[in-house]
Amino acid sequence: MEETRPELPLLFRLRDSGWCDSPAARRYMAEAADEIERLTLRRSVLPQRRRGLSTQFEHRGVGFAATLGFYPDGALGEMFLSSVKAAADLDIYARDLGMAISAALQFGAAPETLARMMTRDAEGAPQGLGARALDLALALARDGESQS
């Protein structure tokens, strides 16, 4: 009877399989494994007690409030958004957007990357609420670091 070996995890096989003698191919496979690992990270839960910051701002003539939560290392970890007109459609969109941004942050997306992905005009000014809120959050986070 033939003995079966347990299947090695994919990332181990990509990094250390020795299937190819080419150093360039092995480097490529290691980079692919690193990217797979990065994309499959588990959610990084914020501590129960954390630094928070609340602010109000205006975007396209509408008032909004943002509450930001930070990890102990100062990294942005959550964003709650709301409009000044509670229960209005804009309030629903703002709250949903804040939760989606928070989920992306907690699964490893960099706030700078998220901000760059949002719609902007030719000069780089934010066009949507997401870009405006992320720009504001990044500025407040930088200000908080400089005051520490």
LUMTI-544144 format. One record per atom (N, C-alpha, C, O): residue number from 0; atom name; x, y, z. Coordinates in Angstrom, 1 decimal, decimal comma. Layout:
SITE   k  a      u      v      w
SITE NUM CA      X      Y      Z
...
//
This chain:
SITE   k  a      u      v      w
SITE   0  N    0,8   -1,2    0,0
SITE   0 CA    0,0    0,0    0,0
SITE   0  C    0,9    1,2    0,0
SITE   0  O    1,8    1,3    0,8
SITE   1  N    0,5    2,2   -0,9
SITE   1 CA    1,3    3,4   -1,0
SITE   1  C    1,0    4,4    0,1
SITE   1  O   -0,2    4,6    0,4
SITE   2  N    2,0    5,0    0,7
SITE   2 CA    1,8    5,9    1,8
SITE   2  C    1,5    7,3    1,2
SITE   2  O    2,2    7,7    0,2
SITE   3  N    0,5    8,0    1,7
SITE   3 CA    0,1    9,3    1,2
SITE   3  C    0,7   10,3    2,2
SITE   3  O    0,6   10,2    3,4
SITE   4  N    1,3   11,4    1,6
SITE   4 CA    1,8   12,5    2,4
SITE   4  C    0,7   13,5    2,6
SITE   4  O   -0,1   13,8    1,6
SITE   5  N    0,7   14,2    3,7
SITE   5 CA   -0,3   15,3    3,9
SITE   5  C    0,0   16,4    2,9
SITE   5  O    1,2   16,7    2,6
SITE   6  N   -1,0   17,1    2,4
SITE   6 CA   -0,9   18,2    1,5
SITE   6  C   -0,3   19,4    2,2
SITE   6  O   -0,9   19,8    3,3
SITE   7  N    0,7   20,0    1,7
SITE   7 CA    1,3   21,2    2,3
SITE   7  C    0,4   22,4    1,9
SITE   7  O   -0,1   22,4    0,9
SITE   8  N    0,4   23,4    2,8
SITE   8 CA   -0,4   24,6    2,5
SITE   8  C    0,2   25,3    1,3
SITE   8  O    1,4   25,2    1,0
SITE   9  N   -0,7   25,9    0,5
SITE   9 CA   -0,4   26,5   -0,8
SITE   9  C    0,8   27,5   -0,6
SITE   9  O    1,7   27,5   -1,4
SITE  10  N    0,8   28,4    0,4
SITE  10 CA    1,8   29,4    0,6
SITE  10  C    3,2   28,7    0,8
SITE  10  O    4,2   29,2    0,3
SITE  11  N    3,2   27,6    1,5
SITE  11 CA    4,5   26,9    1,7
SITE  11  C    4,9   26,3    0,4
SITE  11  O    6,1   26,4    0,1
SITE  12  N    4,0   25,7   -0,4
SITE  12 CA    4,4   25,1   -1,6
SITE  12  C    4,9   26,2   -2,6
SITE  12  O    5,9   25,9   -3,3
SITE  13  N    4,3   27,4   -2,6
SITE  13 CA    4,8   28,4   -3,5
SITE  13  C    6,2   28,9   -3,1
SITE  13  O    7,0   29,2   -4,0
SITE  14  N    6,4   29,1   -1,8
SITE  14 CA    7,7   29,6   -1,3
SITE  14  C    8,8   28,6   -1,4
SITE  14  O    9,9   28,9   -1,8
SITE  15  N    8,5   27,4   -1,0
SITE  15 CA    9,6   26,4   -0,7
SITE  15  C    9,5   25,1   -1,4
SITE  15  O   10,1   24,1   -0,9
SITE  16  N    8,8   25,0   -2,5
SITE  16 CA    8,6   23,7   -3,2
SITE  16  C    9,9   23,2   -3,8
SITE  16  O   10,0   22,0   -4,0
SITE  17  N   10,8   24,1   -4,3
SITE  17 CA   11,9   23,6   -5,0
SITE  17  C   11,6   23,1   -6,4
SITE  17  O   12,5   22,4   -7,0
SITE  18  N   10,4   23,3   -6,9
SITE  18 CA   10,0   22,8   -8,1
SITE  18  C   10,8   23,4   -9,3
SITE  18  O   10,8   22,8  -10,4
SITE  19  N   11,4   24,5   -9,1
SITE  19 CA   12,1   25,1  -10,2
SITE  19  C   13,5   25,6   -9,7
SITE  19  O   13,7   26,1   -8,6
SITE  20  N   14,5   25,4  -10,6
SITE  20 CA   15,9   25,8  -10,3
SITE  20  C   16,1   27,2  -10,6
SITE  20  O   17,2   27,8  -10,2
SITE  21  N   15,3   27,9  -11,3
SITE  21 CA   15,5   29,3  -11,7
SITE  21  C   15,3   30,2  -10,5
SITE  21  O   14,2   30,3   -9,9
SITE  22  N   16,3   31,0  -10,1
SITE  22 CA   16,2   31,9   -9,0
SITE  22  C   15,1   33,0   -9,3
SITE  22  O   14,4   33,4   -8,4
SITE  23  N   15,0   33,4  -10,5
SITE  23 CA   14,0   34,4  -10,9
SITE  23  C   12,6   33,9  -10,7
SITE  23  O   11,7   34,5  -10,1
SITE  24  N   12,4   32,6  -11,1
SITE  24 CA   11,0   32,0  -10,9
SITE  24  C   10,7   31,8   -9,5
SITE  24  O    9,6   31,9   -9,0
SITE  25  N   11,7   31,4   -8,7
SITE  25 CA   11,5   31,2   -7,3
SITE  25  C   11,2   32,5   -6,6
SITE  25  O   10,3   32,5   -5,7
SITE  26  N   11,9   33,6   -7,0
SITE  26 CA   11,5   34,9   -6,4
SITE  26  C   10,1   35,3   -6,7
SITE  26  O    9,4   35,8   -5,9
SITE  27  N    9,7   35,1   -8,0
SITE  27 CA    8,4   35,4   -8,4
SITE  27  C    7,4   34,6   -7,6
SITE  27  O    6,4   35,2   -7,2
SITE  28  N    7,6   33,3   -7,4
SITE  28 CA    6,6   32,5   -6,7
SITE  28  C    6,6   33,0   -5,2
SITE  28  O    5,5   33,0   -4,6
SITE  29  N    7,7   33,4   -4,6
SITE  29 CA    7,7   33,9   -3,3
SITE  29  C    6,9   35,2   -3,2
SITE  29  O    6,2   35,4   -2,2
SITE  30  N    7,1   36,1   -4,2
SITE  30 CA    6,3   37,3   -4,2
SITE  30  C    4,8   37,0   -4,4
SITE  30  O    4,0   37,7   -3,7
SITE  31  N    4,5   36,0   -5,2
SITE  31 CA    3,1   35,7   -5,3
SITE  31  C    2,5   35,2   -4,0
SITE  31  O    1,4   35,5   -3,7
SITE  32  N    3,3   34,4   -3,3
SITE  32 CA    2,9   33,8   -2,0
SITE  32  C    2,7   35,0   -1,0
SITE  32  O    1,7   35,0   -0,3
SITE  33  N    3,6   35,9   -1,0
SITE  33 CA    3,4   37,1   -0,1
SITE  33  C    2,1   37,9   -0,5
SITE  33  O    1,4   38,3    0,5
SITE  34  N    1,8   38,1   -1,7
SITE  34 CA    0,6   38,8   -2,1
SITE  34  C   -0,6   38,0   -1,8
SITE  34  O   -1,6   38,6   -1,3
SITE  35  N   -0,6   36,7   -1,9
SITE  35 CA   -1,8   35,9   -1,5
SITE  35  C   -2,0   36,0    0,0
SITE  35  O   -3,1   36,2    0,5
SITE  36  N   -0,9   36,0    0,7
SITE  36 CA   -1,0   36,1    2,2
SITE  36  C   -1,5   37,4    2,6
SITE  36  O   -2,4   37,5    3,5
SITE  37  N   -1,1   38,5    1,9
SITE  37 CA   -1,6   39,8    2,2
SITE  37  C   -3,1   40,0    1,9
SITE  37  O   -3,8   40,6    2,7
SITE  38  N   -3,5   39,4    0,8
SITE  38 CA   -4,9   39,5    0,4
SITE  38  C   -5,8   38,6    1,2
SITE  38  O   -7,0   38,9    1,2
SITE  39  N   -5,3   37,7    1,9
SITE  39 CA   -6,1   36,8    2,7
SITE  39  C   -6,0   37,0    4,2
SITE  39  O   -6,3   36,1    5,0
SITE  40  N   -5,5   38,2    4,6
SITE  40 CA   -5,4   38,5    6,0
SITE  40  C   -6,7   38,5    6,7
SITE  40  O   -7,7   38,7    6,1
SITE  41  N   -6,6   38,2    7,9
SITE  41 CA   -7,8   38,2    8,8
SITE  41  C   -8,1   39,6    9,2
SITE  41  O   -7,2   40,4    9,2
SITE  42  N   -9,3   39,9    9,6
SITE  42 CA   -9,6   41,2   10,1
SITE  42  C   -8,9   41,5   11,4
SITE  42  O   -8,8   40,7   12,3
SITE  43  N   -8,3   42,7   11,4
SITE  43 CA   -7,6   43,2   12,6
SITE  43  C   -8,6   44,0   13,5
SITE  43  O   -8,9   45,1   13,2
SITE  44  N   -9,0   43,4   14,5
SITE  44 CA  -10,0   44,0   15,4
SITE  44  C   -9,4   45,1   16,3
SITE  44  O   -8,3   44,9   16,8
SITE  45  N  -10,1   46,2   16,3
SITE  45 CA   -9,6   47,3   17,2
SITE  45  C   -9,9   46,9   18,7
SITE  45  O  -10,8   46,2   19,0
SITE  46  N   -9,0   47,5   19,5
SITE  46 CA   -9,3   47,2   21,0
SITE  46  C  -10,5   47,9   21,4
SITE  46  O  -11,0   48,9   20,8
SITE  47  N  -11,1   47,4   22,5
SITE  47 CA  -12,4   48,0   23,0
SITE  47  C  -12,2   49,5   23,4
SITE  47  O  -13,0   50,3   23,1
SITE  48  N  -11,1   49,8   24,0
SITE  48 CA  -10,8   51,2   24,4
SITE  48  C   -9,7   51,6   23,4
SITE  48  O   -8,6   51,1   23,3
SITE  49  N  -10,0   52,7   22,7
SITE  49 CA   -9,1   53,2   21,7
SITE  49  C   -9,2   54,7   21,5
SITE  49  O  -10,2   55,3   21,9
SITE  50  N   -8,2   55,3   20,9
SITE  50 CA   -8,2   56,7   20,7
SITE  50  C   -9,3   57,0   19,6
SITE  50  O   -9,3   56,3   18,6
SITE  51  N  -10,1   58,0   19,8
SITE  51 CA  -11,1   58,4   18,8
SITE  51  C  -11,1   59,9   18,6
SITE  51  O  -10,6   60,6   19,4
SITE  52  N  -11,6   60,3   17,5
SITE  52 CA  -11,7   61,7   17,1
SITE  52  C  -13,0   61,9   16,4
SITE  52  O  -13,3   61,2   15,5
SITE  53  N  -13,7   63,0   16,8
SITE  53 CA  -14,9   63,3   16,1
SITE  53  C  -14,8   64,7   15,5
SITE  53  O  -14,2   65,6   16,1
SITE  54  N  -15,4   64,9   14,3
SITE  54 CA  -15,3   66,2   13,7
SITE  54  C  -16,5   66,4   12,8
SITE  54  O  -17,2   65,4   12,4
SITE  55  N  -16,8   67,6   12,4
SITE  55 CA  -17,9   67,9   11,5
SITE  55  C  -17,2   68,6   10,3
SITE  55  O  -16,3   69,3   10,4
SITE  56  N  -17,8   68,3    9,1
SITE  56 CA  -17,3   68,9    7,9
SITE  56  C  -18,4   69,1    6,9
SITE  56  O  -19,5   68,5    7,1
SITE  57  N  -18,2   69,8    5,8
SITE  57 CA  -19,2   70,0    4,8
SITE  57  C  -18,6   69,5    3,5
SITE  57  O  -17,4   69,7    3,2
SITE  58  N  -19,5   68,9    2,7
SITE  58 CA  -19,1   68,4    1,4
SITE  58  C  -20,3   68,7    0,4
SITE  58  O  -21,4   68,3    0,6
SITE  59  N  -20,0   69,5   -0,6
SITE  59 CA  -21,0   69,9   -1,6
SITE  59  C  -22,2   70,5   -0,9
SITE  59  O  -23,4   70,3   -1,3
SITE  60  N  -22,0   71,4    0,1
SITE  60 CA  -23,1   72,1    0,7
SITE  60  C  -23,9   71,3    1,8
SITE  60  O  -24,9   71,8    2,3
SITE  61  N  -23,5   70,1    2,1
SITE  61 CA  -24,2   69,3    3,0
SITE  61  C  -23,2   69,0    4,2
SITE  61  O  -22,1   68,7    4,1
SITE  62  N  -23,8   69,1    5,4
SITE  62 CA  -23,0   68,9    6,6
SITE  62  C  -22,9   67,4    7,0
SITE  62  O  -23,9   66,7    6,9
SITE  63  N  -21,8   67,0    7,4
SITE  63 CA  -21,5   65,6    7,8
SITE  63  C  -20,7   65,5    9,1
SITE  63  O  -20,1   66,5    9,4
SITE  64  N  -20,8   64,4    9,8
SITE  64 CA  -20,0   64,2   11,0
SITE  64  C  -19,2   62,9   10,7
SITE  64  O  -19,7   62,0   10,1
SITE  65  N  -18,0   62,9   11,2
SITE  65 CA  -17,1   61,8   11,1
SITE  65  C  -16,5   61,5   12,5
SITE  65  O  -16,1   62,4   13,2
SITE  66  N  -16,6   60,2   12,9
SITE  66 CA  -15,9   59,7   14,1
SITE  66  C  -14,9   58,7   13,6
SITE  66  O  -15,2   57,7   12,9
SITE  67  N  -13,6   58,9   14,0
SITE  67 CA  -12,5   58,1   13,6
SITE  67  C  -12,0   57,3   14,8
SITE  67  O  -11,9   57,8   15,9
SITE  68  N  -11,7   56,0   14,6
SITE  68 CA  -11,1   55,2   15,6
SITE  68  C   -9,7   54,8   15,2
SITE  68  O   -9,5   54,5   14,0
SITE  69  N   -8,7   54,7   16,1
SITE  69 CA   -7,3   54,4   15,8
SITE  69  C   -6,8   53,2   16,5
SITE  69  O   -7,2   52,9   17,7
SITE  70  N   -5,9   52,4   15,9
SITE  70 CA   -5,2   51,3   16,6
SITE  70  C   -4,2   51,9   17,5
SITE  70  O   -3,9   53,1   17,4
SITE  71  N   -3,7   51,1   18,5
SITE  71 CA   -2,7   51,7   19,4
SITE  71  C   -1,5   52,3   18,8
SITE  71  O   -0,8   53,2   19,3
SITE  72  N   -1,1   51,8   17,5
SITE  72 CA    0,0   52,4   16,9
SITE  72  C   -0,3   53,7   16,1
SITE  72  O    0,6   54,2   15,4
SITE  73  N   -1,5   54,1   16,2
SITE  73 CA   -1,9   55,4   15,6
SITE  73  C   -2,5   55,2   14,2
SITE  73  O   -3,0   56,2   13,6
SITE  74  N   -2,6   54,0   13,7
SITE  74 CA   -3,1   53,8   12,3
SITE  74  C   -4,7   53,9   12,4
SITE  74  O   -5,3   53,4   13,3
SITE  75  N   -5,2   54,5   11,3
SITE  75 CA   -6,7   54,6   11,2
SITE  75  C   -7,3   53,2   11,1
SITE  75  O   -6,9   52,4   10,3
SITE  76  N   -8,3   53,0   11,9
SITE  76 CA   -8,9   51,6   11,9
SITE  76  C  -10,4   51,6   11,7
SITE  76  O  -11,0   50,6   11,3
SITE  77  N  -11,1   52,8   11,8
SITE  77 CA  -12,5   52,8   11,6
SITE  77  C  -12,9   54,2   11,3
SITE  77  O  -12,3   55,2   11,7
SITE  78  N  -14,1   54,3   10,6
SITE  78 CA  -14,6   55,6   10,3
SITE  78  C  -16,1   55,5   10,3
SITE  78  O  -16,7   54,7    9,5
SITE  79  N  -16,8   56,3   11,1
SITE  79 CA  -18,2   56,4   11,1
SITE  79  C  -18,6   57,7   10,5
SITE  79  O  -18,1   58,7   10,9
SITE  80  N  -19,5   57,7    9,5
SITE  80 CA  -20,0   58,9    8,9
SITE  80  C  -21,5   59,0    9,1
SITE  80  O  -22,2   58,0    9,2
SITE  81  N  -22,0   60,2    9,1
SITE  81 CA  -23,4   60,5    9,2
SITE  81  C  -23,6   61,9    8,6
SITE  81  O  -22,7   62,7    8,6
SITE  82  N  -24,8   62,1    8,1
SITE  82 CA  -25,2   63,5    7,7
SITE  82  C  -25,9   64,2    8,8
SITE  82  O  -26,4   63,5    9,7
SITE  83  N  -26,0   65,5    8,7
SITE  83 CA  -26,7   66,2    9,7
SITE  83  C  -28,2   66,0    9,6
SITE  83  O  -28,9   66,2   10,6
SITE  84  N  -28,7   65,5    8,5
SITE  84 CA  -30,1   65,2    8,4
SITE  84  C  -30,3   63,7    8,6
SITE  84  O  -30,2   62,9    7,6
SITE  85  N  -30,5   63,4    9,8
SITE  85 CA  -30,7   61,9   10,2
SITE  85  C  -31,9   61,3    9,4
SITE  85  O  -32,9   62,0    9,2
SITE  86  N  -31,7   60,1    9,0
SITE  86 CA  -32,7   59,3    8,3
SITE  86  C  -32,9   59,7    6,9
SITE  86  O  -33,8   59,1    6,2
SITE  87  N  -32,2   60,7    6,4
SITE  87 CA  -32,3   61,1    5,0
SITE  87  C  -31,5   60,1    4,2
SITE  87  O  -30,6   59,4    4,7
SITE  88  N  -31,8   60,0    2,9
SITE  88 CA  -31,0   59,1    2,0
SITE  88  C  -29,5   59,3    2,1
SITE  88  O  -28,7   58,4    2,2
SITE  89  N  -29,1   60,6    2,2
SITE  89 CA  -27,6   60,9    2,3
SITE  89  C  -27,1   60,3    3,6
SITE  89  O  -25,9   59,9    3,6
SITE  90  N  -27,8   60,3    4,7
SITE  90 CA  -27,4   59,8    5,9
SITE  90  C  -27,2   58,3    5,8
SITE  90  O  -26,2   57,7    6,3
SITE  91  N  -28,1   57,6    5,1
SITE  91 CA  -27,9   56,1    4,9
SITE  91  C  -26,7   55,8    4,1
SITE  91  O  -25,9   55,0    4,4
SITE  92  N  -26,5   56,6    3,0
SITE  92 CA  -25,3   56,4    2,2
SITE  92  C  -24,0   56,7    2,9
SITE  92  O  -23,0   55,9    2,8
SITE  93  N  -24,0   57,7    3,7
SITE  93 CA  -22,8   58,1    4,5
SITE  93  C  -22,5   57,0    5,5
SITE  93  O  -21,4   56,6    5,7
SITE  94  N  -23,5   56,5    6,3
SITE  94 CA  -23,3   55,4    7,2
SITE  94  C  -22,8   54,2    6,6
SITE  94  O  -21,8   53,5    7,1
SITE  95  N  -23,4   53,8    5,4
SITE  95 CA  -22,9   52,6    4,7
SITE  95  C  -21,5   52,8    4,2
SITE  95  O  -20,7   51,8    4,3
SITE  96  N  -21,2   53,9    3,7
SITE  96 CA  -19,8   54,2    3,2
SITE  96  C  -18,8   54,1    4,3
SITE  96  O  -17,7   53,5    4,2
SITE  97  N  -19,1   54,7    5,5
SITE  97 CA  -18,2   54,6    6,6
SITE  97  C  -18,0   53,2    7,1
SITE  97  O  -16,8   52,8    7,4
SITE  98  N  -19,0   52,3    7,1
SITE  98 CA  -18,8   50,9    7,4
SITE  98  C  -18,0   50,2    6,4
SITE  98  O  -17,2   49,4    6,8
SITE  99  N  -18,2   50,5    5,1
SITE  99 CA  -17,4   49,8    4,1
SITE  99  C  -15,9   50,3    4,2
SITE  99  O  -15,0   49,4    4,1
SITE 100  N  -15,7   51,5    4,4
SITE 100 CA  -14,3   52,0    4,6
SITE 100  C  -13,7   51,3    5,8
SITE 100  O  -12,5   50,9    5,8
SITE 101  N  -14,4   51,3    6,9
SITE 101 CA  -13,9   50,6    8,2
SITE 101  C  -13,5   49,2    7,9
SITE 101  O  -12,5   48,7    8,3
SITE 102  N  -14,4   48,4    7,2
SITE 102 CA  -14,1   47,0    6,9
SITE 102  C  -12,8   46,9    6,1
SITE 102  O  -12,0   46,1    6,3
SITE 103  N  -12,7   47,8    5,1
SITE 103 CA  -11,5   47,8    4,2
SITE 103  C  -10,2   48,0    5,1
SITE 103  O   -9,2   47,4    4,9
SITE 104  N  -10,3   49,0    6,0
SITE 104 CA   -9,2   49,3    6,8
SITE 104  C   -8,8   48,2    7,7
SITE 104  O   -7,6   47,8    7,9
SITE 105  N   -9,8   47,5    8,3
SITE 105 CA   -9,6   46,4    9,2
SITE 105  C   -9,1   45,1    8,5
SITE 105  O   -8,6   44,2    9,2
SITE 106  N   -9,3   45,0    7,2
SITE 106 CA   -8,8   43,9    6,5
SITE 106  C   -7,4   44,3    5,8
SITE 106  O   -7,0   43,5    4,9
SITE 107  N   -6,8   45,4    6,2
SITE 107 CA   -5,5   45,7    5,7
SITE 107  C   -5,3   46,7    4,6
SITE 107  O   -4,2   47,0    4,2
SITE 108  N   -6,4   47,3    4,2
SITE 108 CA   -6,2   48,4    3,1
SITE 108  C   -5,6   49,6    3,8
SITE 108  O   -6,0   50,0    4,9
SITE 109  N   -4,7   50,3    3,1
SITE 109 CA   -4,1   51,5    3,6
SITE 109  C   -5,1   52,7    3,3
SITE 109  O   -5,6   52,7    2,2
SITE 110  N   -5,3   53,6    4,3
SITE 110 CA   -6,2   54,7    4,0
SITE 110  C   -5,7   55,5    2,8
SITE 110  O   -6,5   56,1    2,1
SITE 111  N   -4,4   55,7    2,6
SITE 111 CA   -3,9   56,4    1,5
SITE 111  C   -4,3   55,8    0,2
SITE 111  O   -4,6   56,5   -0,8
SITE 112  N   -4,3   54,5    0,1
SITE 112 CA   -4,7   53,7   -1,1
SITE 112  C   -6,1   53,9   -1,3
SITE 112  O   -6,6   54,2   -2,5
SITE 113  N   -7,0   53,8   -0,3
SITE 113 CA   -8,4   54,0   -0,4
SITE 113  C   -8,7   55,4   -0,9
SITE 113  O   -9,5   55,6   -1,8
SITE 114  N   -8,0   56,4   -0,4
SITE 114 CA   -8,2   57,8   -0,8
SITE 114  C   -7,8   58,0   -2,2
SITE 114  O   -8,5   58,7   -3,0
SITE 115  N   -6,7   57,4   -2,7
SITE 115 CA   -6,3   57,5   -4,1
SITE 115  C   -7,3   56,9   -5,1
SITE 115  O   -7,5   57,3   -6,2
SITE 116  N   -8,0   55,9   -4,6
SITE 116 CA   -9,0   55,1   -5,4
SITE 116  C  -10,3   55,9   -5,6
SITE 116  O  -11,0   55,6   -6,6
SITE 117  N  -10,6   56,9   -4,8
SITE 117 CA  -11,8   57,6   -4,9
SITE 117  C  -11,8   58,6   -6,0
SITE 117  O  -10,7   59,0   -6,5
SITE 118  N  -13,0   59,0   -6,5
SITE 118 CA  -13,1   59,9   -7,6
SITE 118  C  -12,6   61,3   -7,2
SITE 118  O  -13,0   61,9   -6,2
SITE 119  N  -11,8   61,9   -8,1
SITE 119 CA  -11,2   63,2   -8,0
SITE 119  C  -11,3   64,0   -9,3
SITE 119  O  -11,4   63,4  -10,4
SITE 120  N  -11,2   65,3   -9,2
SITE 120 CA  -11,2   66,1  -10,4
SITE 120  C   -9,8   66,2  -11,0
SITE 120  O   -8,9   65,5  -10,4
SITE 121  N   -9,6   66,9  -12,0
SITE 121 CA   -8,3   67,0  -12,7
SITE 121  C   -7,2   67,5  -11,8
SITE 121  O   -6,0   67,2  -12,0
SITE 122  N   -7,6   68,4  -10,8
SITE 122 CA   -6,6   68,9   -9,8
SITE 122  C   -6,4   68,0   -8,6
SITE 122  O   -5,6   68,3   -7,8
SITE 123  N   -7,1   66,9   -8,6
SITE 123 CA   -7,0   66,0   -7,4
SITE 123  C   -7,9   66,3   -6,3
SITE 123  O   -7,9   65,6   -5,2
SITE 124  N   -8,8   67,2   -6,4
SITE 124 CA   -9,8   67,5   -5,4
SITE 124  C  -10,9   66,4   -5,3
SITE 124  O  -11,3   65,9   -6,3
SITE 125  N  -11,3   66,1   -4,1
SITE 125 CA  -12,3   65,0   -3,9
SITE 125  C  -13,6   65,4   -4,5
SITE 125  O  -14,1   66,5   -4,4
SITE 126  N  -14,2   64,4   -5,2
SITE 126 CA  -15,5   64,7   -5,8
SITE 126  C  -16,6   64,0   -5,0
SITE 126  O  -17,8   64,5   -5,0
SITE 127  N  -16,3   62,9   -4,4
SITE 127 CA  -17,3   62,2   -3,6
SITE 127  C  -17,1   62,3   -2,1
SITE 127  O  -16,0   62,7   -1,7
SITE 128  N  -18,0   61,8   -1,3
SITE 128 CA  -17,9   61,9    0,1
SITE 128  C  -16,8   61,0    0,6
SITE 128  O  -16,1   61,4    1,6
SITE 129  N  -16,6   59,8    0,0
SITE 129 CA  -15,5   58,9    0,4
SITE 129  C  -14,1   59,6    0,3
SITE 129  O  -13,3   59,5    1,3
SITE 130  N  -13,8   60,2   -0,8
SITE 130 CA  -12,6   60,9   -0,9
SITE 130  C  -12,4   62,1    0,0
SITE 130  O  -11,4   62,2    0,7
SITE 131  N  -13,5   62,8    0,2
SITE 131 CA  -13,5   64,0    1,2
SITE 131  C  -13,2   63,5    2,6
SITE 131  O  -12,4   64,1    3,3
SITE 132  N  -13,9   62,5    3,0
SITE 132 CA  -13,8   61,9    4,4
SITE 132  C  -12,4   61,3    4,6
SITE 132  O  -11,8   61,5    5,7
SITE 133  N  -11,9   60,6    3,6
SITE 133 CA  -10,6   60,0    3,8
SITE 133  C   -9,5   61,0    3,8
SITE 133  O   -8,6   60,9    4,6
SITE 134  N   -9,6   62,1    3,0
SITE 134 CA   -8,6   63,2    3,0
SITE 134  C   -8,6   63,8    4,4
SITE 134  O   -7,6   64,1    5,0
SITE 135  N   -9,8   64,1    4,9
SITE 135 CA  -10,0   64,7    6,2
SITE 135  C   -9,4   63,8    7,3
SITE 135  O   -8,6   64,3    8,2
SITE 136  N   -9,7   62,5    7,2
SITE 136 CA   -9,2   61,5    8,2
SITE 136  C   -7,6   61,5    8,2
SITE 136  O   -7,0   61,5    9,2
SITE 137  N   -7,1   61,5    7,0
SITE 137 CA   -5,6   61,4    6,9
SITE 137  C   -5,0   62,7    7,4
SITE 137  O   -3,9   62,6    8,1
SITE 138  N   -5,6   63,8    7,2
SITE 138 CA   -5,1   65,1    7,7
SITE 138  C   -5,1   65,1    9,2
SITE 138  O   -4,2   65,5    9,9
SITE 139  N   -6,3   64,7    9,8
SITE 139 CA   -6,4   64,6   11,2
SITE 139  C   -5,5   63,6   11,9
SITE 139  O   -4,9   63,9   12,9
SITE 140  N   -5,2   62,5   11,2
SITE 140 CA   -4,3   61,5   11,7
SITE 140  C   -2,9   62,1   11,8
SITE 140  O   -2,1   61,9   12,7
SITE 141  N   -2,5   62,8   10,7
SITE 141 CA   -1,2   63,5   10,6
SITE 141  C   -1,0   64,5   11,7
SITE 141  O    0,0   64,6   12,4
SITE 142  N   -2,1   65,3   11,9
SITE 142 CA   -2,1   66,4   13,0
SITE 142  C   -1,9   65,7   14,3
SITE 142  O   -1,2   66,2   15,2
SITE 143  N   -2,6   64,6   14,5
SITE 143 CA   -2,6   63,9   15,8
SITE 143  C   -1,2   63,4   16,1
SITE 143  O   -0,7   63,4   17,2
SITE 144  N   -0,5   62,9   15,0
SITE 144 CA    0,9   62,4   15,2
SITE 144  C    1,8   63,5   15,5
SITE 144  O    2,7   63,4   16,4
SITE 145  N    1,7   64,7   14,9
SITE 145 CA    2,6   65,8   15,1
SITE 145  C    2,4   66,4   16,5
SITE 145  O    3,3   67,0   17,1
SITE 146  N    1,2   66,2   17,1
SITE 146 CA    0,9   66,7   18,5
SITE 146  C    1,3   65,8   19,5
SITE 146  O    1,4   66,2   20,7
SITE 147  N    1,6   64,5   19,2
SITE 147 CA    2,0   63,5   20,2
SITE 147  C    3,4   63,7   20,7
SITE 147  O    3,8   63,0   21,5
//
